Amino acid sequence: MAFVITSPCKDEKAGECVEVCPVDCIEEGKDMFYIDPDICIDCGACEAVCPVEAIYMEDEVPGEEEKYIALNRQFFEER
């Protein structure tokens, strides 16, 4: 299970999460950051520093934000 970045990050892109990630699994997209679920080690460092509270464990993503689980995965599949 991985962490997922959701809608509060859209057009925000503060970037603190990238700086603290020990495995460099967070990449910047056009309008937000994305977490590679195949590299994420579930450490939670990114969640703790997110200023807009956009990062959740995959199984804790709010219902209205569930589409971001697929969007994070798709971002890396298309690379």
N, C-alpha and C positions, 0 to 999 in steps of 0.2 A: 504494500500500500504506500502511496506517495502523498505528498502535500500538493495542493491545487491552488492556483491563483485565480481569483474570481473578479467580478465586475468592478468593485471599488478601485482596482488598479487601472482599469481602462482610462486612458488619457491622463493618468496620474504619474505613473512610472517614477516613483521616488528613488528606487534603486538600492535602498539599504539591504534588501534581501540578497542581492547579488554579492555585495561586499562580505557578508557573513557566511555564505554557503561554503562548507568545507570541501565539497566535491564538484563545485562549478556546474551544477545542474540547472541553473536559472539563466535563461537567455532573453534578451530584449527583442520583442517583435515590433511591428509597426505602431501599435497603439497601447501595448501593455507588455508585461513580462510573463514568461511561461516557465513551468518546471517540468523537466524531462522525467517522467515517471519511471523510466528504466534506470536512471542514475541516482535519483533521490534516495537517501539513506534514512529518511524519516527522523532526522535529528531534531527538527523543530526550531533551529536557529533562525530561519527566515520568518517564521510565524511570529516569533518574539519581537522582531524589530520592524515589522510592517506598520507604517504610520497610519494606514487607512484600513487596517484589519481585513485585508483581502485574502489572506492565506488560511486554508483549512486542511485538516487531514481529509483524505478522499471520502472516508465514510462519515464525515461530519459536515460535509458541504450542505448548506441550506437548500431545501427543495427548489427554490426559485433560481438557484445558482448552479444546479446540476449540469447544465449544458457545458459549463466550463471544464468539467472533468474530461469530456471528449475533445474540447478545443485545445487543452494543454497537450494531450496525447497527439492530436492531429498536427499540431505545430511542428512536432519533431518527426513525425512520419513523413511529412512533405519535404523535409530538408534533404 
